[in-house]
């Protein structure tokens, strides 16, 4: 993580996920001070929420593509984010 943390709204899903994985690895290493751990945890939570929002947005766009307005599903099943 840099001193000038990237604005989440400008981050792609892949970039946010990569940063989140890096933060988790650093937290799991046990080498951080308590204050650093808290700061990393807060950033990680923001990244998790950003990734979740990006996935939900992608799900809605996919459902919109396969389900034309005013009609039922066209042989599709709901997308599940597990």
Secondary structure, DSSP 8 states (H G I E B T S, - for coil): --SS---GGG--HHHHHHHHHHHHHHHHHT-S-HHHHHHHHHHHHHHHHHHHHHHHHHHHHHHHHHS-TTS--SS-------
